[in-house]
């Protein structure tokens, strides 16, 4: 397990960064700071959604609807941090 632990931690850290970037980009799109009709922005947005949706969709199904507020990235980040700490403690 000790040989695999750094790889798991790096993968989880990468997922953490992707979720943070996706959340920040959704705010930028929501506040009309970046335009989704731009090809570069649309390509980045679609790519981030393809990578993060398998992580966030199961969480969205469990969480209750809070109107326009999506707390699934926050819950995903908390789970990722918990798993990172667990892997560090047991490696």
Secondary structure, DSSP 8 states (H G I E B T S, - for coil): -HHHHHHHHHHHHHHHHHHHHHHHHHHHHHTTSS-TTSHHHHHHHHHHHHHHHHHHHHHHHHS--BTTB--HHHHHHHHHHHHHHHHHHT-
